[in-house]
Amino acid sequence: MKHTPQFLSRLEDIFAESDYMLRYEKGNFKAGWCLLKSTKVVVVNKYFPTEGKINCLVDILRAIPLNTETLGEKSQKLYQEITKPQPA
C-alpha cells in the first residue's frame, strides 16, 4: 500500500460511502483511533501524519463489518484488497 494523500483520500471515500462517519479530532487515543460502535462514528487523531492516518483507517476497516453494497466499484475493490486474509 502506498502512503500518499491520494491513497488516504480513497480510504476516506470508503467511509463516506458506508454507514460509518469518519472524523478527525484531537485526542490521546492509545491506538490513534476510537470507534463508537453504537453510533457508527470513527474518530482518528487529527495530529497523526498521513502514514499514521492510513494505518489507522486500514486497521479499522479490517475490524469493522461494512455493507459493501453501498460502496462504489473502486471502493469495493480497495476494501476487498484491504480485508483479504494476509498470508502467514
C-alpha positions, -999 to 999 in steps of 0.1 A, spaced: 0 0 0 11 35 -8 12 60 20 2 91 -1 -25 117 4 -43 103 -27 -45 68 -10 -57 84 22 -85 101 2 -95 67 -13 -98 52 22 -118 82 33 -141 76 3 -149 41 16 -161 56 49 -181 83 31 -199 56 11 -206 34 41 -228 38 72 -198 50 93 -189 86 98 -152 94 98 -140 123 119 -105 137 126 -103 151 162 -76 158 187 -73 132 214 -49 110 232 -61 76 219 -35 50 227 -41 33 193 -46 66 175 -83 59 168 -115 54 186 -146 35 174 -180 44 187 -199 14 175 -234 23 187 -233 55 166 -210 42 139 -186 70 143 -148 65 137 -125 91 153 -89 93 142 -63 115 158 -60 146 136 -24 152 145 -12 119 130 9 122 99 -6 108 66 11 74 71 -4 71 107 -39 80 94 -37 54 67 -25 27 91 -54 35 114 -80 35 87 -67 2 73 -68 -13 109 -104 0 113 -116 -14 80 -102 -48 90 -120 -46 124 -155 -35 114 -181 -51 91 -192 -29 62 -221 -33 38 -202 -35 5 -234 -30 -15 -233 7 -6 -198 11 -19 -188 22 -54 -169 -1 -77 -135 14 -69 -141 14 -32 -153 -22 -32 -121 -33 -49 -100 -14 -25 -120 -27 5 -116 -63 -7 -79 -58 -12 -75 -44 23 -97 -71 41 -85 -102 23 -66 -125 46 -28 -119 48 -5 -149 42 12 -160 73 
